[in-house]
Amino acid sequence: MPRRGLRTSLALAVSPLLLVAACGDSDEGAPTSPEDALAEAKANLDDTSGLTLELSTDSLPDGVDGILRASGVGTHAPAFDGDLEVSVSSLSLEVPVVAVDGLVYAKLPFTTQFKEIEPDDYGAPDPAALMDSTSGISSWLTAAEGVEEGEQKRDGDKVVTTYTGTLPGSAVVDVIPSASTKADFAATFSVDDDGFLTAAEVSGPFYGDTGVVDYTIALSDYGSDKDITRP
């Protein structure tokens, strides 16, 4: 075959391959949908052995008994070991708490031993429920509706992307039992470049019709491995 004809034949053979390669390259770096980003964050949260978390609010409506802060280590037993601060009869009460096997134990003021308590008596949830893969914090990531990608911002040494959406009360009540099931809750999730949820901000009627409460949940130290047992 003449040299010119050989070059033409090779060009015709290679061109489709280059086109396929170019099409393949165009998929790289394709934007992830907000729903996919939150689904990945849920998977990462569900897969971790444990982490440090803190749920907090600056204030509660007047006369409301409820949770001001919960901070500690949570695992997917589910279990929790940390501290719980609640407002009871307009007084702030902070106690060490261990939650495991569906039971919650607290070392109440002026006592030296842990005692089993009913979190509902203090307007608080079972803190271990925050880590439940089916009905805990991670479930909010796929229950959110109308999700939109927001801004990127720096969070310490990481850059996170925010996602906003609406959580139905039926999803929120599984974590905070006093939440209104008929209301919608505004939610903002912060996800880092590795696909890990670093914070969630949820706002709505957590205590019936007493008013809107803003809760922030911060998550860090993914991969913590702590054996939490009954005290």
C-alpha positions as CSV (number, residue, x, y, z in Angstrom):
1,M,0.0,0.0,0.0
2,P,1.4,3.5,-0.9
3,R,2.7,5.4,2.1
4,R,0.1,8.1,1.8
5,G,-2.7,5.6,1.8
6,L,-1.3,3.9,4.9
7,R,-1.3,7.2,6.7
8,T,-4.9,7.9,5.7
9,S,-6.0,4.4,6.9
10,L,-4.2,4.8,10.3
11,A,-5.8,8.3,10.8
12,L,-9.3,6.9,10.1
13,A,-8.6,4.0,12.6
14,V,-7.3,6.2,15.3
15,S,-9.8,9.1,15.1
16,P,-12.7,7.1,16.7
17,L,-10.4,6.1,19.5
18,L,-9.5,9.7,20.2
19,L,-13.1,10.7,20.1
20,V,-14.0,8.0,22.7
21,A,-11.1,9.1,24.9
22,A,-12.2,12.7,24.6
23,C,-15.7,11.8,25.6
24,G,-14.4,9.8,28.6
25,D,-12.3,12.7,29.7
26,S,-15.2,15.1,29.6
27,D,-16.9,13.1,32.4
28,E,-14.0,13.6,34.8
29,G,-14.7,16.4,37.2
30,A,-18.4,16.5,36.2
31,P,-20.3,18.3,38.9
32,T,-21.9,16.1,41.6
33,S,-25.6,16.8,42.3
34,P,-26.5,18.2,45.8
35,E,-28.4,15.0,46.4
36,D,-25.5,12.8,45.5
37,A,-23.1,14.9,47.7
38,L,-25.4,14.5,50.7
39,A,-25.9,10.7,50.0
40,E,-22.1,10.3,50.0
41,A,-21.8,12.2,53.3
42,K,-24.5,9.9,54.8
43,A,-22.5,6.9,53.7
44,N,-19.3,8.2,55.2
45,L,-21.1,9.0,58.5
46,D,-22.7,5.6,58.6
47,D,-19.4,3.8,57.8
48,T,-17.3,5.5,60.5
49,S,-16.6,3.6,63.7
50,G,-17.3,6.7,65.8
51,L,-16.8,10.5,66.0
52,T,-16.9,13.5,68.3
53,L,-20.1,15.4,68.1
54,E,-21.7,18.5,69.7
55,L,-25.3,19.5,69.5
56,S,-26.0,23.0,70.8
57,T,-28.3,26.0,70.8
58,D,-27.7,29.5,72.1
59,S,-31.1,29.6,73.8
60,L,-34.5,28.0,74.3
61,P,-37.9,29.7,74.4
62,D,-39.0,31.0,77.9
63,G,-40.4,28.3,80.1
64,V,-39.2,25.4,77.8
65,D,-37.5,22.4,79.3
66,G,-35.1,21.0,76.7
67,I,-31.6,20.3,75.6
68,L,-29.0,23.1,75.4
69,R,-26.0,21.0,74.6
70,A,-24.8,17.5,74.1
71,S,-21.1,16.8,73.5
72,G,-19.0,13.7,73.5
73,V,-18.1,10.6,71.5
74,G,-20.8,8.7,69.6
75,T,-20.5,5.2,68.0
76,H,-22.7,3.1,65.8
77,A,-23.6,0.7,68.6
78,P,-25.3,3.2,68.8
79,A,-23.8,4.6,72.0
80,F,-22.7,7.9,73.4
81,D,-20.3,9.0,76.2
82,G,-20.1,12.6,77.1
83,D,-22.0,15.5,78.8
84,L,-25.5,16.7,78.5
85,E,-26.7,20.2,79.4
86,V,-30.4,20.8,79.8
87,S,-32.7,23.6,80.9
88,V,-35.1,22.4,83.6
89,S,-37.5,24.9,85.2
90,S,-35.4,27.7,83.9
91,L,-32.3,26.3,85.5
92,S,-29.3,25.0,83.6
93,L,-28.2,21.4,84.5
94,E,-25.0,19.8,83.2
95,V,-24.3,16.2,83.8
96,P,-22.1,13.4,82.6
97,V,-24.1,10.9,80.4
98,V,-23.6,7.4,79.0
99,A,-26.2,6.1,76.6
100,V,-25.9,2.4,75.5
101,D,-28.3,-0.5,74.7
102,G,-31.3,1.8,74.5
103,L,-30.8,3.1,78.0
104,V,-29.4,6.5,79.3
105,Y,-27.4,6.9,82.5
106,A,-26.5,10.2,84.1
107,K,-24.5,11.3,87.1
108,L,-27.0,13.8,88.6
109,P,-25.9,16.8,90.7
110,F,-24.9,15.9,94.3
111,T,-24.6,12.2,93.4
112,T,-21.5,10.1,92.9
113,Q,-22.9,7.3,90.8
114,F,-24.6,7.0,87.4
115,K,-28.3,6.4,87.5
116,E,-30.7,5.4,84.8
117,I,-32.8,8.3,83.6
118,E,-35.6,9.0,81.2
119,P,-34.4,11.7,78.8
120,D,-38.0,12.8,78.1
121,D,-38.2,13.9,81.7
122,Y,-35.6,16.6,80.9
123,G,-36.9,17.4,77.4
124,A,-33.8,15.7,75.9
125,P,-33.4,12.9,73.4
126,D,-31.4,9.8,73.8
127,P,-28.0,11.1,72.7
128,A,-27.1,7.7,71.3
129,A,-30.0,8.1,68.8
130,L,-28.0,10.9,67.1
131,M,-25.8,8.1,65.7
132,D,-28.5,5.7,64.5
133,S,-28.0,5.0,60.8
134,T,-31.7,4.7,60.1
135,S,-33.2,7.5,62.1
136,G,-30.3,9.6,63.4
137,I,-28.4,12.6,62.0
138,S,-27.3,10.8,58.9
139,S,-30.9,10.1,57.9
140,W,-31.5,13.9,57.6
141,L,-29.0,14.0,54.7
142,T,-31.2,11.9,52.4
143,A,-34.5,13.1,53.9
144,A,-33.9,16.8,53.0
145,E,-36.1,18.1,50.2
146,G,-35.4,20.9,47.7
147,V,-31.7,20.6,48.3
148,E,-29.5,23.3,46.7
149,E,-25.8,23.8,46.7
150,G,-24.7,26.9,48.5
151,E,-21.4,28.7,49.0
152,Q,-18.0,27.3,49.8
153,K,-16.3,28.5,53.0
154,R,-13.3,27.8,55.1
155,D,-13.8,25.8,58.3
156,G,-10.5,25.7,60.1
157,D,-8.0,24.0,57.8
158,K,-10.7,22.6,55.5
159,V,-12.9,24.1,52.8
160,V,-16.6,23.0,53.0
161,T,-19.5,23.3,50.7
162,T,-22.9,24.2,52.1
163,Y,-26.2,22.6,51.0
164,T,-29.5,24.0,52.0
165,G,-32.9,22.2,52.1
166,T,-36.0,21.5,54.1
167,L,-36.5,18.6,56.5
168,P,-40.0,17.3,57.2
169,G,-40.9,17.1,60.9
170,S,-41.3,13.4,60.6
171,A,-37.6,13.0,60.0
172,V,-36.6,15.5,62.8
173,V,-38.8,13.9,65.5
174,D,-36.8,10.7,65.3
175,V,-33.8,12.6,66.7
176,I,-35.5,15.2,68.8
177,P,-38.8,13.6,70.0
178,S,-40.3,16.9,71.1
179,A,-40.1,18.3,67.5
180,S,-43.3,19.1,65.7
181,T,-44.1,16.4,63.1
182,K,-46.3,18.7,61.0
183,A,-43.8,21.4,60.5
184,D,-40.9,21.9,58.1
185,F,-37.4,22.6,59.4
186,A,-34.8,24.7,57.5
187,A,-31.5,22.9,57.3
188,T,-28.0,23.7,56.2
189,F,-25.3,21.0,55.8
190,S,-21.6,21.6,55.5
191,V,-19.6,18.9,53.7
192,D,-15.8,18.9,53.2
193,D,-13.9,18.1,50.1
194,D,-13.6,14.5,51.2
195,G,-17.3,14.0,51.4
196,F,-17.6,14.2,55.2
197,L,-20.4,16.1,57.0
198,T,-18.7,18.6,59.3
199,A,-21.8,20.5,60.6
200,A,-25.6,20.7,60.3
201,E,-27.7,23.7,61.2
202,V,-31.4,23.0,61.7
203,S,-34.1,25.5,62.6
204,G,-37.7,25.0,63.5
205,P,-40.3,24.3,66.2
206,F,-38.4,21.7,68.2
207,Y,-40.7,22.2,71.2
208,G,-44.2,22.4,69.8
209,D,-45.6,25.9,69.2
210,T,-43.3,27.6,71.8
211,G,-41.2,29.1,69.0
212,V,-38.3,28.5,66.6
213,V,-35.1,26.9,68.0
214,D,-31.8,26.9,66.1
215,Y,-29.7,23.8,66.7
216,T,-26.1,23.3,65.4
217,I,-24.4,19.9,65.3
218,A,-20.7,19.8,64.8
219,L,-18.9,16.6,63.8
220,S,-15.2,15.8,63.9
221,D,-12.6,13.1,64.6
222,Y,-14.2,10.6,62.2
223,G,-12.8,7.1,62.9
224,S,-12.8,7.4,66.7
225,D,-12.9,3.9,68.2
226,K,-14.3,3.9,71.8
227,D,-15.8,1.0,73.6
228,I,-18.8,2.5,75.4
229,T,-20.3,0.2,78.1
230,R,-22.9,0.5,80.8
231,P,-21.5,2.4,83.8
